[in-house]
Amino acid sequence: MCGIVGYIGKNKAMPVLLDGLRKLEYRGYDSSGVAIFGKTLQTFKAVGKIKELEKVIGKNKSDGTIGIAHTRWATHGKPSKANAHPHSDCTGKIQVVHNGIIENHAELRELLKKKGHKFHSQTDTEVIPHLIEDLYKGDITQTLQEVLQIIKGAYGLVVFCQDEPEKLLVARCGSPLVIGIGKHETVIASDVSAILQHTKQVIYLEDGEMAEVGYDNFRVFDAKRNLIKKDIESVLWNIEEISKKGFEHFMLKEIFQQPESLKNSFNGRISFENGTAKLGGLTEVADRLRDVERIIIVACGTAWHDGLVGEYMLEEYAGIPVEVEWASEFRYRNPILNKRTAVIAISQSGETADTLAGIKEVKNKGALVLGIVNSVGSTISRETDAGVYNHIGPEISVASTKAFTSQVAILALLTVFLGRQRRMSLVMGKRILKELSDLPEKIDEFLKDNNIERIAKKYHKAKNFAFLGRKYCQPLANEGALKLKEISYIHAEGFASGEMKHGSIALIDKKFPSFFIAPKDSVYEKNLSNIEEIKSRSGDVIAITTKGNKSLEKIADDVIYIPKTLEMLTPILATIPLQLFAYHVARIKGFDVDKPRNLAKSVTVE
Ligand code: G6P
């Protein structure tokens, strides 16, 4: 989704801004722009990739040491030069980059137009510089504070005013912003990955806070305009983690990272002796968790699929009823909650607007709110009562891979933890943990030797795909379909194997292949009947099954073998072929795997 970079310092701003924008490319965008202040104020904008912006900048490289830049993911107004940020007032002296949505933009625009302001874009953002211009009496900090009382909605903002060129103004409400404190330079960004190259010392702004930053100084104010003290925090991620390390794409790198990322998710969290999980982030709420009678999991996209796997695990092994909700719907429900309900938000980025809105609502109603989040210090991690971090480093590819396997692993740890607080035996706890700790080696084994690229070559021309699975692997059917849709733009649908015959089987013919996730588990025989149903309607079948189970070779057109593990942990292994299949199909079709069209990595709007 939209990205922001701002720079004020002793060095040239342009390379820092452009490099920052490139680091944010993975979030998804359709146009970009820069405003830079040197001898004069210059702005450059382009539709498309950052290289288009570089072409527009051409030889014009400014010596300016202060500037703001933006990648835009269109919400109000199509992707165009006019709609690209930064946006300015009538004089061009005030420049603004903005993430989020200003909800009262229409009425503000009308009001400002009546006062004679001329608008040049269709964006909601443009009301901000005009409003600043309207109220400005020589103090940009004070003016922005007034503007923040008027605008409604979500924003991460950086403002530059040519009349006060020694500072940038930064404000946050619902859209993340981080201020990197370097040596004689300050770098602002919507995501730490754009800052890491310059400094690991950062300030995370909270909702309602505003900051005035110079190259060597900063002041932070709360929503009531009081000066407040903020801690400077250290980012734990390294710059190497946001490079491709020799892989053609971030997605491939992240798929291959999974043996290691999975290990990092459970390292230090397993007590074999006690057959339980040691989840430091839950210690303070452990007693409350013992009394929990119901769990609601709230998430979006891939994280929602994890939640569905978690539902099977938690109900079967911890004996707790679980519901899994799309955050975008949950936020509008009036859920029935009490002190014995735990709501778990699952989010890789920790910034997804719908997930955040969902948990804010339930916090007011007294439920215990937990997070399974990857991004340390992110908004969701700070809004929850307690939680567990994934510890997998940044996930850059829009199509989520290592976050999925890690989230399922954390849900397995949580299942053991809650199960052992209840009826799970020591032996069962030990067994699950042993199998979990064996998974990295099994993923490695699969990654080293598989037939996925060949299968992708065979089927990449298909226009439709069905993905089918049962029980623990049913959510994987949805996840496999989502992966393929996201990056290869092939229509794909995920089904519960048993549900196919109730209508959707009408779609099947010679040109409509089905991907079955059919490990040798408690529902294998049932899956087998569903495979036969597809085959008897001339549909091709690609089946994922457990190593050693040769019986499928007689029925399916192609078989993929994954190592054996516990039924509840199978999704962690079975998702790898689905990730690789989507990856290879997209690559063969020549698509930009890491930056799929129309998508954003972190969706910070509703
Ligand atoms: C976006 C991404 C998906 C991701 C979903 C939830 O739609 O494209 O890959 O699964 O957001 O993201 P989160 O950061 O909350 O896990």
Residues whose N, C-alpha, C, O or C-beta is under 5 A from the ligand:
A	BS01	G6P	C300 G301 T302 A303 I346 S347 Q348 S349 G350 T352 V398 A399 S400 A600 K601 V603
